[in-house]
Amino acid sequence: MSTRRNFIKASVLAAALSSIGMSAQAADTIKVGILHSLSGTMAISETALKETALMTIEEINKNGGVLGKKLEPVVVDPASNWPLFAEKARQLLTKDKVAVVFGCWTSVSRKSVLPVFKELNGLLFYPVQYEGEELERNVFYTGAAPNQQAIPAVEYLMSKDGGEAKRFVLLGTDYVYPRTTNKILRAFLKSKGVKDEDIMEEYTPFGHSDYQTIIAKIKKFSSEGKKTAVVSTINGDSNVPFYKELGNAGLKATDVPVVAFSVGEEELRGVDTKPLVGHLAAWNYFMSLKNPQNEKFVKMYKDWAKKNKLPNADTVVTNDPMEATYVGIHMWKQAVEKAKSTDVDKVIPAVGGQTFAAPSGYTLKMDDTNHHLWKPVFIGEIKADGQFNVVWKSKGPIRAQPWSPFIAGNEGKKDAPEGK
């Protein structure tokens, strides 16, 4: 009997020691979540951000990790399904117990996960340009606000260098980012004296593939006497048929220039870019920028692609949201080291004021109060090889305006999140 009792005691002790060993082992790494669509309509854009996050985590681990611990990525696929983003975010925070999440592309996916991050006091770094009108304690926005992309782009189109456009087609995917951005742009254009009849606004659903009718409407609208430009907030794989139809219809940049806010080097990989030469994109980074930080970043990603046998590894490109992902992960690392903790309540105040020498060639700063990066703005023309030739850039990094002055009711809104 005593032998059996001793055996049970020994078993319980072994299990306890094993449990302690497992939790100690778990504590040897810091888990970080990667929340990007790897399937569905947004995979064309988001897959590269997952790869960039993994590459950055490997770089940090090679250089000693964070607080002496290796980062352990936890990758999930919300599959371009907006409610699934919230489920996957909850899984990362409660089951996987990640210290931070890097992810989302569309604003509808970000809006889907926000209640989860607020309820569970999680931390999200969001790497894509967006419509503003949001400022959350649990989110850091490393992509552009409208005054760091959309407004400068339209100002350029109206300038002499940009062709002095007088009529505008606001064309987007039908969800919150294009609709809110276009609401801001419509108010901005009105403030510049553009009349309602000189603004055409059109939306298509996610995954839309037949742009013949819309391109025909744009041709008709542009033939009515005034110089016309298209402002595109089409997102995801719909960009491929849109640009193909643009080429088929013979709409050249010299006739009707298109400036895009969600088309970069990655999206153009799937398109014959020769008919698109001269059309524009506005971003805060281009792969073609010449500076030492960018050379290092591009080489690192190309080496990563070959080593990990990514599809078409020989032709991989870098783009703006990839740079924003890279910068965001490094800023989180620096904040954790400043706070000497991964505790969200300690990390949040440590992120403000962080700086990082970015591939854009500028030292970017996280604003001390508003959770957004100060960012330079570049406008680039599409070249035949799918890269961009920069035709305009801001004098330096611009402070983000989360609350647009072109939206009524934003006057006097606080420039810091609640509960900061």
C-alpha positions in Angstrom: 0.0 0.0 0.0 2.8 2.4 1.0 4.6 1.5 -2.2 1.5 2.5 -4.2 1.2 5.7 -2.2 4.8 6.5 -2.8 4.4 5.8 -6.5 1.4 8.2 -6.6 3.4 10.9 -4.7 6.3 10.4 -7.1 4.0 10.7 -10.1 2.3 13.8 -8.8 5.7 15.4 -8.0 7.0 14.5 -11.5 3.9 16.0 -13.1 4.4 19.2 -11.0 8.0 19.4 -12.0 7.1 18.8 -15.6 4.5 21.5 -15.4 7.0 24.0 -13.9 9.5 23.0 -16.6 7.0 23.6 -19.3 6.0 27.1 -18.0 9.6 28.0 -17.5 10.2 26.9 -21.1 7.2 28.9 -22.3 8.6 31.9 -20.4 11.9 31.5 -22.3 10.3 33.0 -25.4 8.0 36.0 -25.9 5.1 35.1 -28.2 4.0 37.6 -30.8 0.9 37.3 -33.0 0.8 37.7 -36.8 -2.8 38.3 -38.0 -2.9 38.5 -41.8 -5.1 37.0 -44.5 -3.1 34.3 -46.2 -6.1 33.2 -48.3 -9.1 35.0 -49.9 -9.3 38.3 -51.7 -6.7 40.1 -49.5 -4.0 37.5 -49.6 -2.5 39.2 -52.6 -1.5 42.1 -50.3 -1.3 40.6 -46.8 0.9 37.5 -47.4 4.0 39.6 -47.9 3.3 41.3 -44.5 3.3 37.9 -42.8 6.7 37.1 -44.4 8.1 40.6 -43.5 7.0 40.0 -39.8 8.7 36.6 -39.8 11.9 38.0 -41.3 12.0 40.9 -38.8 11.5 38.5 -35.9 14.3 36.3 -37.2 16.6 39.4 -37.5 15.8 40.4 -33.9 16.4 36.9 -32.6 19.8 36.8 -34.3 20.7 40.0 -32.5 19.9 38.6 -29.1 16.1 38.8 -29.0 14.2 41.1 -26.6 15.0 41.2 -22.9 17.3 38.3 -23.4 14.5 36.1 -24.8 13.7 34.9 -28.3 10.5 36.1 -30.0 8.2 33.2 -31.0 5.8 34.1 -33.9 2.2 32.7 -33.8 0.8 32.9 -37.3 -3.0 32.7 -37.9 -5.0 33.1 -41.1 -8.3 35.0 -40.8 -8.8 34.3 -44.6 -10.2 37.7 -45.6 -13.2 37.0 -43.4 -13.8 40.0 -41.2 -15.7 38.4 -38.3 -12.9 35.7 -38.3 -10.4 38.4 -37.6 -12.0 39.0 -34.2 -12.0 35.3 -33.4 -8.4 34.9 -34.4 -7.4 38.0 -32.4 -9.2 36.5 -29.3 -7.4 33.2 -29.8 -4.0 35.0 -30.0 -4.6 37.0 -26.8 -6.3 34.3 -24.6 -5.1 30.9 -25.8 -1.7 31.8 -27.3 -1.1 34.6 -24.8 0.9 36.7 -27.2 2.5 40.0 -25.9 1.6 41.9 -29.1 -0.1 41.4 -32.4 1.1 42.7 -35.8 -1.7 42.6 -38.4 -4.8 43.6 -40.3 -4.9 45.4 -43.7 -8.4 46.6 -44.4 -10.1 49.0 -42.0 -13.1 46.6 -41.7 -10.7 43.9 -40.3 -9.2 46.4 -37.9 -12.7 47.6 -36.8 -13.6 43.9 -36.3 -10.7 43.3 -33.8 -10.8 46.6 -31.9 -13.4 45.5 -29.3 -11.3 42.4 -28.6 -8.1 44.4 -28.0 -10.0 46.8 -25.8 -11.7 44.1 -23.8 -8.6 42.0 -23.2 -6.2 45.0 -23.1 -4.1 43.6 -26.0 -1.7 45.6 -28.2 -2.1 45.9 -32.0 0.4 47.4 -34.5 -1.5 48.3 -37.7 0.7 48.8 -40.7 -1.5 50.1 -43.5 -2.7 53.5 -44.6 -6.3 54.2 -43.5 -9.1 56.7 -43.3 -8.3 58.1 -39.8 -11.3 59.1 -37.6 -10.0 56.7 -34.9 -7.5 56.9 -32.0 -7.3 53.9 -29.7 -5.2 53.3 -26.7 -4.5 49.7 -27.7 -3.5 50.4 -31.3 -0.4 52.0 -32.9 -0.9 53.1 -36.5 2.3 52.8 -38.5 0.6 53.4 -41.9 -0.5 56.8 -43.2 -3.5 59.0 -42.1 -5.2 60.9 -44.9 -3.1 64.0 -44.5 0.0 61.8 -45.1 -1.2 60.2 -48.3 -4.6 61.1 -49.8 -4.6 64.9 -49.4 -1.0 65.4 -50.7 -1.8 63.1 -53.7 -4.9 65.1 -54.7 -3.0 68.4 -54.2 -0.4 67.0 -56.6 -3.0 66.1 -59.2 -4.3 69.7 -59.0 -0.8 71.2 -59.4 0.9 72.2 -62.6 3.4 69.3 -62.3 0.5 66.9 -61.7 -1.5 68.0 -64.8 -3.9 70.5 -63.2 -6.9 68.2 -62.9 -10.3 69.9 -62.6 -12.6 66.8 -62.4 -12.1 63.8 -60.2 -13.3 60.1 -60.2 -13.3 58.7 -56.6 -13.3 55.0 -57.2 -13.1 52.5 -54.4 -13.9 49.1 -52.8 -17.2 49.4 -50.9 -16.2 49.5 -47.2 -15.2 52.0 -44.6 -11.7 53.1 -45.7 -12.6 54.2 -49.3 -15.9 55.7 -48.3 -14.5 57.8 -45.4 -11.4 58.8 -47.4 -13.6 59.9 -50.2 -15.8 61.8 -47.8 -12.7 63.7 -46.7 -11.5 64.2 -50.3 -14.9 65.4 -51.5 -14.8 68.1 -48.7 -11.2 69.0 -49.5 -12.0 69.3 -53.2 -15.0 71.5 -52.4 -12.8 73.7 -50.3 -10.6 74.2 -53.4 -13.7 75.2 -55.5 -14.4 71.9 -57.3 -18.1 71.5 -57.9 -20.2 68.4 -57.1 -20.9 67.8 -60.8 -17.1 67.6 -61.3 -16.8 64.7 -58.8 -17.9 61.1 -59.8 -17.9 58.5 -57.0 -18.1 54.8 -57.6 -17.8 51.6 -55.5 -17.4 47.9 -56.2 -17.5 45.0 -53.8 -14.4 43.0 -52.6 -13.2 40.6 -55.2 -15.0 42.5 -58.1 -13.5 41.5 -61.4 -15.5 43.2 -64.2 -14.5 46.8 -64.7 -15.7 47.3 -68.3 -18.8 49.3 -67.4 -16.9 51.6 -64.9 -14.0 52.2 -67.2 -16.6 53.2 -69.9 -18.2 55.6 -67.5 -14.8 57.1 -66.6 -14.1 57.6 -70.3 -17.4 59.4 -70.8 -16.9 61.5 -67.7 -13.4 62.5 -68.8 -14.5 63.5 -72.3 -16.7 66.3 -71.0 -14.2 69.1 -71.4 -12.1 69.3 -68.2 -8.9 67.5 -67.3 -9.9 64.4 -65.2 -8.0 62.3 -62.8 -9.0 59.0 -61.0 -8.3 58.5 -57.3 -8.4 54.8 -56.6 -9.0 53.2 -53.2 -9.6 49.7 -54.8 -8.2 47.1 -52.4 -7.0 43.6 -52.8 -7.1 41.4 -55.9 -9.6 43.6 -57.7 -6.7 45.8 -58.7 -5.5 43.2 -61.2 -8.7 43.3 -63.4 -9.1 47.1 -62.9 -5.6 47.8 -64.3 -6.0 45.2 -67.0 -9.2 46.9 -68.2 -7.6 50.3 -67.9 -4.9 49.0 -70.3 -7.4 47.4 -72.6 -9.5 50.6 -72.9 -6.3 52.6 -73.8 -6.8 55.1 -70.9 -3.2 56.4 -70.7 -1.8 58.4 -67.8 -1.4 61.4 -70.1 -5.2 61.4 -70.8 -6.6 60.4 -67.4 -4.0 59.8 -64.7 -4.9 57.3 -61.9 -3.4 57.8 -58.5 -3.7 54.7 -56.2 -3.5 54.4 -52.4 -3.6 50.6 -52.2 -1.5 49.6 -55.2 2.2 49.1 -54.7 5.0 46.9 -56.0 3.4 43.7 -54.7 0.0 44.2 -56.4 1.7 45.2 -59.7 3.5 41.8 -59.8 0.4 40.3 -61.3 -0.2 42.9 -64.0 1.3 43.8 -67.4 2.6 47.2 -66.4 3.6 48.5 -69.8 0.2 50.1 -70.6 0.2 51.6 -67.1 3.4 53.6 -67.4 2.9 57.0 -65.9 0.0 56.2 -63.7 0.6 57.1 -60.0 0.7 55.8 -56.5 1.0 57.8 -53.3 2.9 56.1 -50.4 5.4 56.8 -47.6 8.0 54.3 -49.1 8.9 52.8 -52.4 11.3 50.0 -53.2 13.1 52.2 -55.7 14.3 54.7 -53.0 18.1 54.9 -53.0 19.7 54.9 -49.5 21.7 52.5 -47.3 18.8 51.5 -45.1 16.7 50.6 -48.1 19.5 48.6 -49.8 19.8 46.6 -46.6 16.0 46.1 -46.3 15.5 45.0 -49.9 18.5 42.6 -49.8 17.3 41.1 -46.5 13.8 40.4 -48.0 15.2 39.0 -51.2 17.6 36.7 -49.2 14.6 35.7 -47.0 12.5 34.8 -50.0 15.2 32.6 -51.5 16.0 30.9 -48.2 12.4 30.2 -47.5 11.6 29.2 -51.1 8.7 31.7 -51.4 6.7 31.6 -54.7 8.6 33.5 -57.5 11.4 34.2 -55.0 13.5 35.7 -57.8 11.0 38.5 -58.4 9.9 39.4 -54.9 9.5 43.1 -54.1 9.2 45.3 -51.1 6.4 47.9 -50.5 5.1 50.5 -48.1 3.0 48.3 -45.7 6.0 45.9 -45.5 8.2 48.8 -44.4 5.6 49.9 -41.9 5.5 46.3 -40.5 9.3 46.3 -40.2 9.4 49.7 -38.4 6.5 48.8 -36.1 8.1 45.5 -34.9 11.4 47.3 -34.2 9.6 50.2 -32.3 7.7 47.6 -30.2 11.0 45.9 -29.4 12.6 49.2 -28.4 9.6 50.1 -26.2 9.7 46.7 -24.4 13.4 47.3 -23.7 12.7 50.8 -22.4 9.8 49.5 -20.2 11.9 46.4 -19.2 8.6 44.5 -19.6 6.1 43.1 -22.2 3.2 44.3 -19.9 0.9 46.2 -22.2 0.2 49.0 -19.6 4.0 49.6 -19.4 4.8 49.2 -23.1 2.1 51.7 -24.4 3.7 54.8 -22.8 7.1 53.6 -23.9 6.2 53.5 -27.6 5.5 57.2 -27.9 8.7 59.1 -28.9 10.5 56.0 -30.3 12.5 56.6 -33.4 13.9 54.3 -36.0 16.1 54.8 -39.1 13.6 53.4 -41.7 14.1 52.1 -45.2 12.4 55.3 -46.5 15.7 57.0 -45.7 14.2 59.0 -42.9 14.3 58.6 -39.1 10.7 58.0 -38.3 9.2 59.0 -35.0 6.2 57.6 -33.2 4.3 60.7 -32.1 4.5 61.3 -28.3 0.7 61.5 -28.0 -1.4 60.3 -31.0 -0.1 56.8 -31.6 0.8 57.6 -35.3 4.1 57.8 -37.0 5.5 61.0 -38.5 5.9 60.0 -42.2 7.4 61.4 -45.4 5.1 61.3 -48.5 6.2 60.1 -51.9 4.3 60.2 -55.2 5.6 57.7 -57.8 4.9 57.0 -61.4 4.6 53.4 -62.5 7.5 52.3 -64.7 7.5 49.4 -67.3 9.2 47.1 -64.8 6.5 47.6 -62.1 8.7 49.8 -60.0 8.0 53.5 -59.3 9.9 56.7 -60.2 9.4 59.3 -57.5 8.0 62.5 -59.1 7.2 64.4 -55.8 8.1 64.1 -52.1 7.4 66.1 -49.0 10.1 68.2 -47.4 10.3 65.8 -44.5 8.1 63.6 -42.2 4.6 64.9 -41.7 2.7 64.6 -38.4 -0.5 62.6 -38.7 -3.9 64.1 -38.3 -6.1 61.2 -37.0 -9.1 63.6 -37.0 -9.5 65.2 -40.4 -10.2 68.9 -40.4 -12.4 68.2 -43.5 -14.9 66.2 -41.4 -17.5 68.3 -39.6 -17.5 67.9 -35.8 -13.7 67.1 -35.5 -12.9 70.5 -34.2 -11.5 70.3 -30.7 -11.2 66.5 -30.7 -8.5 65.3 -28.4 -5.2 64.3 -30.1 -4.6 61.5 -27.7 -6.5 58.3 -27.1 -8.9 57.9 -24.2 -7.4 56.4 -21.0 -3.8 57.1 -22.1 
